[in-house]
Amino acid sequence: MVKITCFKCHWSWSLGSKDVKAALDSLAPDENYYAIECPKCRRINKVTRKQLKQALPRAATEPAEPESKTESTPPDQEA
């Protein structure tokens, strides 16, 4: 979720995770910001690509397996 505050009228609203995903999908590779219109005054506000990426829900990752302790085995020694 991204919380946005209009720079003109200071109205605050937020974008849900589905809206954030749609905004990122609509950005061209060379665009650095997403332009969104304030629902109150209709002014355009910019939301950076970085803000949108940070707001994406994180994928549930499995806990990393603990590193197995390697048993110290002495190298084969020739007699």
PDB file of N, CA, C and O in Angstrom:
ATOM      1  N   MET A   1       0.842  -1.171   0.000  1.00  0.00           N
ATOM      2  CA  MET A   1       0.000   0.000   0.000  1.00  0.00           C
ATOM      3  C   MET A   1       0.891   1.239   0.000  1.00  0.00           C
ATOM      4  O   MET A   1       1.885   1.310   0.723  1.00  0.00           O
ATOM      5  N   VAL A   2       0.521   2.196  -0.811  1.00  0.00           N
ATOM      6  CA  VAL A   2       1.254   3.454  -0.893  1.00  0.00           C
ATOM      7  C   VAL A   2       0.339   4.572  -0.434  1.00  0.00           C
ATOM      8  O   VAL A   2      -0.772   4.720  -0.941  1.00  0.00           O
ATOM      9  N   LYS A   3       0.801   5.355   0.521  1.00  0.00           N
ATOM     10  CA  LYS A   3       0.036   6.516   0.967  1.00  0.00           C
ATOM     11  C   LYS A   3       0.522   7.718   0.181  1.00  0.00           C
ATOM     12  O   LYS A   3       1.719   8.000   0.131  1.00  0.00           O
ATOM     13  N   ILE A   4      -0.419   8.428  -0.434  1.00  0.00           N
ATOM     14  CA  ILE A   4      -0.093   9.577  -1.266  1.00  0.00           C
ATOM     15  C   ILE A   4      -0.757  10.811  -0.676  1.00  0.00           C
ATOM     16  O   ILE A   4      -1.909  10.765  -0.246  1.00  0.00           O
ATOM     17  N   THR A   5      -0.023  11.904  -0.660  1.00  0.00           N
ATOM     18  CA  THR A   5      -0.569  13.192  -0.229  1.00  0.00           C
ATOM     19  C   THR A   5      -0.416  14.165  -1.386  1.00  0.00           C
ATOM     20  O   THR A   5       0.683  14.353  -1.908  1.00  0.00           O
ATOM     21  N   CYS A   6      -1.518  14.779  -1.782  1.00  0.00           N
ATOM     22  CA  CYS A   6      -1.501  15.730  -2.888  1.00  0.00           C
ATOM     23  C   CYS A   6      -0.662  16.946  -2.507  1.00  0.00           C
ATOM     24  O   CYS A   6      -0.805  17.501  -1.417  1.00  0.00           O
ATOM     25  N   PHE A   7       0.205  17.344  -3.414  1.00  0.00           N
ATOM     26  CA  PHE A   7       1.059  18.494  -3.138  1.00  0.00           C
ATOM     27  C   PHE A   7       0.283  19.806  -3.192  1.00  0.00           C
ATOM     28  O   PHE A   7       0.734  20.811  -2.641  1.00  0.00           O
ATOM     29  N   LYS A   8      -0.876  19.811  -3.847  1.00  0.00           N
ATOM     30  CA  LYS A   8      -1.664  21.029  -4.016  1.00  0.00           C
ATOM     31  C   LYS A   8      -2.662  21.231  -2.869  1.00  0.00           C
ATOM     32  O   LYS A   8      -2.646  22.268  -2.207  1.00  0.00           O
ATOM     33  N   CYS A   9      -3.528  20.241  -2.636  1.00  0.00           N
ATOM     34  CA  CYS A   9      -4.593  20.399  -1.642  1.00  0.00           C
ATOM     35  C   CYS A   9      -4.335  19.637  -0.345  1.00  0.00           C
ATOM     36  O   CYS A   9      -5.105  19.762   0.607  1.00  0.00           O
ATOM     37  N   HIS A  10      -3.259  18.847  -0.297  1.00  0.00           N
ATOM     38  CA  HIS A  10      -2.856  18.074   0.880  1.00  0.00           C
ATOM     39  C   HIS A  10      -3.847  16.979   1.265  1.00  0.00           C
ATOM     40  O   HIS A  10      -3.870  16.533   2.412  1.00  0.00           O
ATOM     41  N   TRP A  11      -4.657  16.549   0.314  1.00  0.00           N
ATOM     42  CA  TRP A  11      -5.572  15.430   0.536  1.00  0.00           C
ATOM     43  C   TRP A  11      -4.747  14.147   0.533  1.00  0.00           C
ATOM     44  O   TRP A  11      -3.850  13.997  -0.297  1.00  0.00           O
ATOM     45  N   SER A  12      -5.033  13.224   1.444  1.00  0.00           N
ATOM     46  CA  SER A  12      -4.305  11.962   1.512  1.00  0.00           C
ATOM     47  C   SER A  12      -5.198  10.811   1.097  1.00  0.00           C
ATOM     48  O   SER A  12      -6.376  10.761   1.451  1.00  0.00           O
ATOM     49  N   TRP A  13      -4.630   9.896   0.349  1.00  0.00           N
ATOM     50  CA  TRP A  13      -5.308   8.659  -0.024  1.00  0.00           C
ATOM     51  C   TRP A  13      -4.250   7.599  -0.228  1.00  0.00           C
ATOM     52  O   TRP A  13      -3.055   7.891  -0.202  1.00  0.00           O
ATOM     53  N   SER A  14      -4.677   6.391  -0.427  1.00  0.00           N
ATOM     54  CA  SER A  14      -3.700   5.325  -0.591  1.00  0.00           C
ATOM     55  C   SER A  14      -4.065   4.422  -1.752  1.00  0.00           C
ATOM     56  O   SER A  14      -5.226   4.314  -2.149  1.00  0.00           O
ATOM     57  N   LEU A  15      -3.038   3.778  -2.283  1.00  0.00           N
ATOM     58  CA  LEU A  15      -3.205   2.793  -3.338  1.00  0.00           C
ATOM     59  C   LEU A  15      -3.018   1.411  -2.717  1.00  0.00           C
ATOM     60  O   LEU A  15      -2.060   1.179  -1.979  1.00  0.00           O
ATOM     61  N   GLY A  16      -3.927   0.508  -3.016  1.00  0.00           N
ATOM     62  CA  GLY A  16      -3.810  -0.851  -2.527  1.00  0.00           C
ATOM     63  C   GLY A  16      -2.769  -1.632  -3.311  1.00  0.00           C
ATOM     64  O   GLY A  16      -2.228  -1.143  -4.304  1.00  0.00           O
ATOM     65  N   SER A  17      -2.496  -2.833  -2.864  1.00  0.00           N
ATOM     66  CA  SER A  17      -1.443  -3.622  -3.504  1.00  0.00           C
ATOM     67  C   SER A  17      -1.795  -3.966  -4.958  1.00  0.00           C
ATOM     68  O   SER A  17      -0.901  -4.040  -5.800  1.00  0.00           O
ATOM     69  N   LYS A  18      -3.065  -4.175  -5.262  1.00  0.00           N
ATOM     70  CA  LYS A  18      -3.458  -4.457  -6.648  1.00  0.00           C
ATOM     71  C   LYS A  18      -3.246  -3.225  -7.529  1.00  0.00           C
ATOM     72  O   LYS A  18      -2.812  -3.343  -8.675  1.00  0.00           O
ATOM     73  N   ASP A  19      -3.554  -2.044  -6.988  1.00  0.00           N
ATOM     74  CA  ASP A  19      -3.349  -0.799  -7.733  1.00  0.00           C
ATOM     75  C   ASP A  19      -1.864  -0.532  -7.961  1.00  0.00           C
ATOM     76  O   ASP A  19      -1.463  -0.047  -9.019  1.00  0.00           O
ATOM     77  N   VAL A  20      -1.056  -0.853  -6.956  1.00  0.00           N
ATOM     78  CA  VAL A  20       0.390  -0.658  -7.074  1.00  0.00           C
ATOM     79  C   VAL A  20       0.937  -1.566  -8.164  1.00  0.00           C
ATOM     80  O   VAL A  20       1.747  -1.134  -8.985  1.00  0.00           O
ATOM     81  N   LYS A  21       0.503  -2.819  -8.180  1.00  0.00           N
ATOM     82  CA  LYS A  21       0.953  -3.770  -9.196  1.00  0.00           C
ATOM     83  C   LYS A  21       0.535  -3.294 -10.589  1.00  0.00           C
ATOM     84  O   LYS A  21       1.323  -3.369 -11.532  1.00  0.00           O
ATOM     85  N   ALA A  22      -0.695  -2.809 -10.720  1.00  0.00           N
ATOM     86  CA  ALA A  22      -1.171  -2.309 -12.010  1.00  0.00           C
ATOM     87  C   ALA A  22      -0.372  -1.083 -12.451  1.00  0.00           C
ATOM     88  O   ALA A  22      -0.060  -0.939 -13.633  1.00  0.00           O
ATOM     89  N   ALA A  23      -0.042  -0.203 -11.509  1.00  0.00           N
ATOM     90  CA  ALA A  23       0.746   0.990 -11.841  1.00  0.00           C
ATOM     91  C   ALA A  23       2.136   0.601 -12.327  1.00  0.00           C
ATOM     92  O   ALA A  23       2.631   1.162 -13.305  1.00  0.00           O
ATOM     93  N   LEU A  24       2.770  -0.355 -11.650  1.00  0.00           N
ATOM     94  CA  LEU A  24       4.096  -0.795 -12.082  1.00  0.00           C
ATOM     95  C   LEU A  24       4.043  -1.464 -13.446  1.00  0.00           C
ATOM     96  O   LEU A  24       4.948  -1.285 -14.261  1.00  0.00           O
ATOM     97  N   ASP A  25       2.998  -2.228 -13.699  1.00  0.00           N
ATOM     98  CA  ASP A  25       2.865  -2.890 -14.990  1.00  0.00           C
ATOM     99  C   ASP A  25       2.640  -1.898 -16.125  1.00  0.00           C
ATOM    100  O   ASP A  25       3.034  -2.152 -17.263  1.00  0.00           O
ATOM    101  N   SER A  26       2.006  -0.766 -15.817  1.00  0.00           N
ATOM    102  CA  SER A  26       1.717   0.221 -16.860  1.00  0.00           C
ATOM    103  C   SER A  26       2.914   1.117 -17.188  1.00  0.00           C
ATOM    104  O   SER A  26       2.911   1.803 -18.211  1.00  0.00           O
ATOM    105  N   LEU A  27       3.931   1.116 -16.331  1.00  0.00           N
ATOM    106  CA  LEU A  27       5.108   1.955 -16.580  1.00  0.00           C
ATOM    107  C   LEU A  27       5.978   1.365 -17.682  1.00  0.00           C
ATOM    108  O   LEU A  27       6.230   0.161 -17.721  1.00  0.00           O
ATOM    109  N   ALA A  28       6.422   2.225 -18.559  1.00  0.00           N
ATOM    110  CA  ALA A  28       7.386   1.813 -19.578  1.00  0.00           C
ATOM    111  C   ALA A  28       8.754   1.680 -18.914  1.00  0.00           C
ATOM    112  O   ALA A  28       8.994   2.302 -17.880  1.00  0.00           O
ATOM    113  N   PRO A  29       9.645   0.891 -19.481  1.00  0.00           N
ATOM    114  CA  PRO A  29      10.963   0.694 -18.861  1.00  0.00           C
ATOM    115  C   PRO A  29      11.759   1.985 -18.641  1.00  0.00           C
ATOM    116  O   PRO A  29      12.574   2.051 -17.721  1.00  0.00           O
ATOM    117  N   ASP A  30      11.535   3.006 -19.465  1.00  0.00           N
ATOM    118  CA  ASP A  30      12.296   4.246 -19.318  1.00  0.00           C
ATOM    119  C   ASP A  30      11.612   5.276 -18.421  1.00  0.00           C
ATOM    120  O   ASP A  30      12.180   6.340 -18.176  1.00  0.00           O
ATOM    121  N   GLU A  31      10.414   4.990 -17.930  1.00  0.00           N
ATOM    122  CA  GLU A  31       9.699   5.925 -17.055  1.00  0.00           C
ATOM    123  C   GLU A  31      10.123   5.709 -15.606  1.00  0.00           C
ATOM    124  O   GLU A  31      10.243   4.575 -15.141  1.00  0.00           O
ATOM    125  N   ASN A  32      10.347   6.818 -14.903  1.00  0.00           N
ATOM    126  CA  ASN A  32      10.791   6.736 -13.518  1.00  0.00           C
ATOM    127  C   ASN A  32       9.694   7.042 -12.512  1.00  0.00           C
ATOM    128  O   ASN A  32       9.892   6.866 -11.309  1.00  0.00           O
ATOM    129  N   TYR A  33       8.544   7.497 -12.985  1.00  0.00           N
ATOM    130  CA  TYR A  33       7.465   7.797 -12.059  1.00  0.00           C
ATOM    131  C   TYR A  33       6.119   7.489 -12.688  1.00  0.00           C
ATOM    132  O   TYR A  33       5.977   7.420 -13.909  1.00  0.00           O
ATOM    133  N   TYR A  34       5.134   7.305 -11.817  1.00  0.00           N
ATOM    134  CA  TYR A  34       3.760   7.057 -12.226  1.00  0.00           C
ATOM    135  C   TYR A  34       2.961   8.316 -11.884  1.00  0.00           C
ATOM    136  O   TYR A  34       3.037   8.808 -10.758  1.00  0.00           O
ATOM    137  N   ALA A  35       2.212   8.829 -12.827  1.00  0.00           N
ATOM    138  CA  ALA A  35       1.412  10.039 -12.608  1.00  0.00           C
ATOM    139  C   ALA A  35       0.010   9.617 -12.198  1.00  0.00           C
ATOM    140  O   ALA A  35      -0.657   8.863 -12.908  1.00  0.00           O
ATOM    141  N   ILE A  36      -0.429  10.108 -11.050  1.00  0.00           N
ATOM    142  CA  ILE A  36      -1.765   9.773 -10.548  1.00  0.00           C
ATOM    143  C   ILE A  36      -2.491  11.065 -10.209  1.00  0.00           C
ATOM    144  O   ILE A  36      -1.903  12.018  -9.696  1.00  0.00           O
ATOM    145  N   GLU A  37      -3.770  11.073 -10.505  1.00  0.00           N
ATOM    146  CA  GLU A  37      -4.585  12.262 -10.308  1.00  0.00           C
ATOM    147  C   GLU A  37      -5.179  12.260  -8.898  1.00  0.00           C
ATOM    148  O   GLU A  37      -5.661  11.232  -8.423  1.00  0.00           O
ATOM    149  N   CYS A  38      -5.142  13.404  -8.243  1.00  0.00           N
ATOM    150  CA  CYS A  38      -5.747  13.550  -6.918  1.00  0.00           C
ATOM    151  C   CYS A  38      -7.262  13.400  -7.051  1.00  0.00           C
ATOM    152  O   CYS A  38      -7.863  14.037  -7.916  1.00  0.00           O
ATOM    153  N   PRO A  39      -7.890  12.574  -6.216  1.00  0.00           N
ATOM    154  CA  PRO A  39      -9.332  12.395  -6.321  1.00  0.00           C
ATOM    155  C   PRO A  39     -10.141  13.635  -5.892  1.00  0.00           C
ATOM    156  O   PRO A  39     -11.328  13.737  -6.201  1.00  0.00           O
ATOM    157  N   LYS A  40      -9.505  14.558  -5.191  1.00  0.00           N
ATOM    158  CA  LYS A  40     -10.221  15.740  -4.724  1.00  0.00           C
ATOM    159  C   LYS A  40     -10.060  16.929  -5.676  1.00  0.00           C
ATOM    160  O   LYS A  40     -11.055  17.513  -6.104  1.00  0.00           O
ATOM    161  N   CYS A  41      -8.820  17.290  -6.009  1.00  0.00           N
ATOM    162  CA  CYS A  41      -8.595  18.496  -6.818  1.00  0.00           C
ATOM    163  C   CYS A  41      -8.179  18.187  -8.259  1.00  0.00           C
ATOM    164  O   CYS A  41      -8.066  19.104  -9.072  1.00  0.00           O
ATOM    165  N   ARG A  42      -7.953  16.942  -8.582  1.00  0.00           N
ATOM    166  CA  ARG A  42      -7.602  16.478  -9.931  1.00  0.00           C
ATOM    167  C   ARG A  42      -6.218  16.926 -10.407  1.00  0.00           C
ATOM    168  O   ARG A  42      -5.949  16.913 -11.608  1.00  0.00           O
ATOM    169  N   ARG A  43      -5.352  17.316  -9.497  1.00  0.00           N
ATOM    170  CA  ARG A  43      -3.975  17.641  -9.866  1.00  0.00           C
ATOM    171  C   ARG A  43      -3.182  16.350 -10.027  1.00  0.00           C
ATOM    172  O   ARG A  43      -3.457  15.353  -9.358  1.00  0.00           O
ATOM    173  N   ILE A  44      -2.208  16.376 -10.907  1.00  0.00           N
ATOM    174  CA  ILE A  44      -1.363  15.210 -11.127  1.00  0.00           C
ATOM    175  C   ILE A  44      -0.265  15.176 -10.058  1.00  0.00           C
ATOM    176  O   ILE A  44       0.408  16.175  -9.807  1.00  0.00           O
ATOM    177  N   ASN A  45      -0.101  14.010  -9.439  1.00  0.00           N
ATOM    178  CA  ASN A  45       0.944  13.780  -8.452  1.00  0.00           C
ATOM    179  C   ASN A  45       1.834  12.654  -8.971  1.00  0.00           C
ATOM    180  O   ASN A  45       1.349  11.705  -9.587  1.00  0.00           O
ATOM    181  N   LYS A  46       3.115  12.762  -8.722  1.00  0.00           N
ATOM    182  CA  LYS A  46       4.059  11.757  -9.191  1.00  0.00           C
ATOM    183  C   LYS A  46       4.406  10.799  -8.057  1.00  0.00           C
ATOM    184  O   LYS A  46       4.657  11.207  -6.923  1.00  0.00           O
ATOM    185  N   VAL A  47       4.412   9.512  -8.398  1.00  0.00           N
ATOM    186  CA  VAL A  47       4.849   8.481  -7.470  1.00  0.00           C
ATOM    187  C   VAL A  47       6.018   7.776  -8.153  1.00  0.00           C
ATOM    188  O   VAL A  47       5.885   7.288  -9.275  1.00  0.00           O
ATOM    189  N   THR A  48       7.145   7.725  -7.485  1.00  0.00           N
ATOM    190  CA  THR A  48       8.328   7.160  -8.116  1.00  0.00           C
ATOM    191  C   THR A  48       8.234   5.645  -8.227  1.00  0.00           C
ATOM    192  O   THR A  48       7.510   4.991  -7.477  1.00  0.00           O
ATOM    193  N   ARG A  49       8.979   5.112  -9.174  1.00  0.00           N
ATOM    194  CA  ARG A  49       9.045   3.665  -9.368  1.00  0.00           C
ATOM    195  C   ARG A  49       9.555   2.990  -8.086  1.00  0.00           C
ATOM    196  O   ARG A  49       9.096   1.908  -7.719  1.00  0.00           O
ATOM    197  N   LYS A  50      10.502   3.640  -7.420  1.00  0.00           N
ATOM    198  CA  LYS A  50      11.077   3.082  -6.198  1.00  0.00           C
ATOM    199  C   LYS A  50      10.004   2.940  -5.114  1.00  0.00           C
ATOM    200  O   LYS A  50       9.951   1.920  -4.426  1.00  0.00           O
ATOM    201  N   GLN A  51       9.151   3.958  -4.960  1.00  0.00           N
ATOM    202  CA  GLN A  51       8.071   3.891  -3.975  1.00  0.00           C
ATOM    203  C   GLN A  51       7.111   2.751  -4.292  1.00  0.00           C
ATOM    204  O   GLN A  51       6.663   2.039  -3.394  1.00  0.00           O
ATOM    205  N   LEU A  52       6.801   2.583  -5.564  1.00  0.00           N
ATOM    206  CA  LEU A  52       5.881   1.522  -5.965  1.00  0.00           C
ATOM    207  C   LEU A  52       6.488   0.148  -5.696  1.00  0.00           C
ATOM    208  O   LEU A  52       5.799  -0.752  -5.215  1.00  0.00           O
ATOM    209  N   LYS A  53       7.770  -0.017  -6.003  1.00  0.00           N
ATOM    210  CA  LYS A  53       8.418  -1.302  -5.771  1.00  0.00           C
ATOM    211  C   LYS A  53       8.485  -1.632  -4.290  1.00  0.00           C
ATOM    212  O   LYS A  53       8.313  -2.787  -3.902  1.00  0.00           O
ATOM    213  N   GLN A  54       8.732  -0.628  -3.464  1.00  0.00           N
ATOM    214  CA  GLN A  54       8.803  -0.865  -2.025  1.00  0.00           C
ATOM    215  C   GLN A  54       7.441  -1.243  -1.448  1.00  0.00           C
ATOM    216  O   GLN A  54       7.365  -1.918  -0.421  1.00  0.00           O
ATOM    217  N   ALA A  55       6.368  -0.809  -2.105  1.00  0.00           N
ATOM    218  CA  ALA A  55       5.030  -1.059  -1.595  1.00  0.00           C
ATOM    219  C   ALA A  55       4.468  -2.405  -2.024  1.00  0.00           C
ATOM    220  O   ALA A  55       3.432  -2.836  -1.517  1.00  0.00           O
ATOM    221  N   LEU A  56       5.141  -3.073  -2.954  1.00  0.00           N
ATOM    222  CA  LEU A  56       4.650  -4.379  -3.387  1.00  0.00           C
ATOM    223  C   LEU A  56       4.680  -5.353  -2.220  1.00  0.00           C
ATOM    224  O   LEU A  56       5.599  -5.323  -1.402  1.00  0.00           O
ATOM    225  N   PRO A  57       3.678  -6.210  -2.143  1.00  0.00           N
ATOM    226  CA  PRO A  57       3.719  -7.213  -1.073  1.00  0.00           C
ATOM    227  C   PRO A  57       4.877  -8.171  -1.319  1.00  0.00           C
ATOM    228  O   PRO A  57       5.125  -8.601  -2.445  1.00  0.00           O
ATOM    229  N   ARG A  58       5.559  -8.483  -0.266  1.00  0.00           N
ATOM    230  CA  ARG A  58       6.704  -9.380  -0.396  1.00  0.00           C
ATOM    231  C   ARG A  58       6.206 -10.813  -0.512  1.00  0.00           C
ATOM    232  O   ARG A  58       5.259 -11.219   0.162  1.00  0.00           O
ATOM    233  N   ALA A  59       6.853 -11.552  -1.364  1.00  0.00           N
ATOM    234  CA  ALA A  59       6.479 -12.956  -1.539  1.00  0.00           C
ATOM    235  C   ALA A  59       6.879 -13.730  -0.293  1.00  0.00           C
ATOM    236  O   ALA A  59       7.942 -13.504   0.285  1.00  0.00           O
ATOM    237  N   ALA A  60       6.022 -14.632   0.102  1.00  0.00           N
ATOM    238  CA  ALA A  60       6.326 -15.445   1.268  1.00  0.00           C
ATOM    239  C   ALA A  60       7.463 -16.387   0.907  1.00  0.00           C
ATOM    240  O   ALA A  60       7.326 -17.253   0.042  1.00  0.00           O
ATOM    241  N   THR A  61       8.552 -16.208   1.565  1.00  0.00           N
ATOM    242  CA  THR A  61       9.699 -17.051   1.279  1.00  0.00           C
ATOM    243  C   THR A  61       9.817 -18.124   2.348  1.00  0.00           C
ATOM    244  O   THR A  61       9.516 -17.895   3.520  1.00  0.00           O
ATOM    245  N   GLU A  62      10.252 -19.276   1.929  1.00  0.00           N
ATOM    246  CA  GLU A  62      10.453 -20.346   2.888  1.00  0.00           C
ATOM    247  C   GLU A  62      11.679 -20.014   3.714  1.00  0.00           C
ATOM    248  O   GLU A  62      12.639 -19.432   3.210  1.00  0.00           O
ATOM    249  N   PRO A  63      11.645 -20.385   4.982  1.00  0.00           N
ATOM    250  CA  PRO A  63      12.834 -20.093   5.791  1.00  0.00           C
ATOM    251  C   PRO A  63      14.031 -20.838   5.228  1.00  0.00           C
ATOM    252  O   PRO A  63      13.942 -21.993   4.812  1.00  0.00           O
ATOM    253  N   ALA A  64      15.117 -20.156   5.232  1.00  0.00           N
ATOM    254  CA  ALA A  64      16.334 -20.753   4.682  1.00  0.00           C
ATOM    255  C   ALA A  64      16.721 -21.950   5.527  1.00  0.00           C
ATOM    256  O   ALA A  64      16.626 -21.931   6.754  1.00  0.00           O
ATOM    257  N   GLU A  65      17.157 -22.984   4.843  1.00  0.00           N
ATOM    258  CA  GLU A  65      17.572 -24.170   5.575  1.00  0.00           C
ATOM    259  C   GLU A  65      18.850 -23.843   6.325  1.00  0.00           C
ATOM    260  O   GLU A  65      19.756 -23.210   5.784  1.00  0.00           O
ATOM    261  N   PRO A  66      18.914 -24.281   7.578  1.00  0.00           N
ATOM    262  CA  PRO A  66      20.150 -24.008   8.320  1.00  0.00           C
ATOM    263  C   PRO A  66      21.298 -24.763   7.669  1.00  0.00           C
ATOM    264  O   PRO A  66      21.158 -25.893   7.203  1.00  0.00           O
ATOM    265  N   GLU A  67      22.409 -24.103   7.661  1.00  0.00           N
ATOM    266  CA  GLU A  67      23.567 -24.735   7.047  1.00  0.00           C
ATOM    267  C   GLU A  67      23.906 -25.990   7.833  1.00  0.00           C
ATOM    268  O   GLU A  67      24.060 -25.959   9.054  1.00  0.00           O
ATOM    269  N   SER A  68      24.017 -27.073   7.119  1.00  0.00           N
ATOM    270  CA  SER A  68      24.335 -28.326   7.808  1.00  0.00           C
ATOM    271  C   SER A  68      25.782 -28.268   8.268  1.00  0.00           C
ATOM    272  O   SER A  68      26.692 -27.862   7.544  1.00  0.00           O
ATOM    273  N   LYS A  69      25.937 -28.684   9.478  1.00  0.00           N
ATOM    274  CA  LYS A  69      27.296 -28.666  10.019  1.00  0.00           C
ATOM    275  C   LYS A  69      28.053 -29.834   9.398  1.00  0.00           C
ATOM    276  O   LYS A  69      27.661 -30.994   9.523  1.00  0.00           O
ATOM    277  N   THR A  70      29.115 -29.503   8.747  1.00  0.00           N
ATOM    278  CA  THR A  70      29.893 -30.563   8.113  1.00  0.00           C
ATOM    279  C   THR A  70      30.750 -31.216   9.176  1.00  0.00           C
ATOM    280  O   THR A  70      31.506 -30.563   9.896  1.00  0.00           O
ATOM    281  N   GLU A  71      30.607 -32.505   9.247  1.00  0.00           N
ATOM    282  CA  GLU A  71      31.408 -33.229  10.221  1.00  0.00           C
ATOM    283  C   GLU A  71      32.854 -33.214   9.743  1.00  0.00           C
ATOM    284  O   GLU A  71      33.154 -33.447   8.572  1.00  0.00           O
ATOM    285  N   SER A  72      33.706 -32.941  10.663  1.00  0.00           N
ATOM    286  CA  SER A  72      35.112 -32.875  10.260  1.00  0.00           C
ATOM    287  C   SER A  72      35.640 -34.304  10.126  1.00  0.00           C
ATOM    288  O   SER A  72      35.800 -35.031  11.106  1.00  0.00           O
ATOM    289  N   THR A  73      35.893 -34.659   8.919  1.00  0.00           N
ATOM    290  CA  THR A  73      36.465 -35.985   8.678  1.00  0.00           C
ATOM    291  C   THR A  73      37.897 -35.777   8.237  1.00  0.00           C
ATOM    292  O   THR A  73      38.178 -35.003   7.321  1.00  0.00           O
ATOM    293  N   PRO A  74      38.771 -36.459   8.884  1.00  0.00           N
ATOM    294  CA  PRO A  74      40.168 -36.268   8.504  1.00  0.00           C
ATOM    295  C   PRO A  74      40.419 -36.829   7.118  1.00  0.00           C
ATOM    296  O   PRO A  74      39.862 -37.867   6.760  1.00  0.00           O
ATOM    297  N   PRO A  75      41.234 -36.169   6.347  1.00  0.00           N
ATOM    298  CA  PRO A  75      41.526 -36.667   4.999  1.00  0.00           C
ATOM    299  C   PRO A  75      42.241 -38.013   5.081  1.00  0.00           C
ATOM    300  O   PRO A  75      42.961 -38.296   6.038  1.00  0.00           O
ATOM    301  N   ASP A  76      42.028 -38.817   4.075  1.00  0.00           N
ATOM    302  CA  ASP A  76      42.686 -40.108   4.065  1.00  0.00           C
ATOM    303  C   ASP A  76      44.198 -39.899   4.032  1.00  0.00           C
ATOM    304  O   ASP A  76      44.740 -39.161   3.209  1.00  0.00           O
ATOM    305  N   GLN A  77      44.834 -40.574   4.949  1.00  0.00           N
ATOM    306  CA  GLN A  77      46.284 -40.441   5.002  1.00  0.00           C
ATOM    307  C   GLN A  77      46.900 -41.761   4.549  1.00  0.00           C
ATOM    308  O   GLN A  77      46.478 -42.837   4.972  1.00  0.00           O
ATOM    309  N   GLU A  78      47.882 -41.662   3.700  1.00  0.00           N
ATOM    310  CA  GLU A  78      48.569 -42.861   3.230  1.00  0.00           C
ATOM    311  C   GLU A  78      49.616 -43.259   4.252  1.00  0.00           C
ATOM    312  O   GLU A  78      50.307 -42.411   4.817  1.00  0.00           O
ATOM    313  N   ALA A  79      49.725 -44.565   4.485  1.00  0.00           N
ATOM    314  CA  ALA A  79      50.677 -45.060   5.487  1.00  0.00           C
ATOM    315  C   ALA A  79      52.036 -45.360   4.903  1.00  0.00           C
ATOM    316  O   ALA A  79      52.939 -45.783   5.625  1.00  0.00           O
TER     317      ALA A  79
END
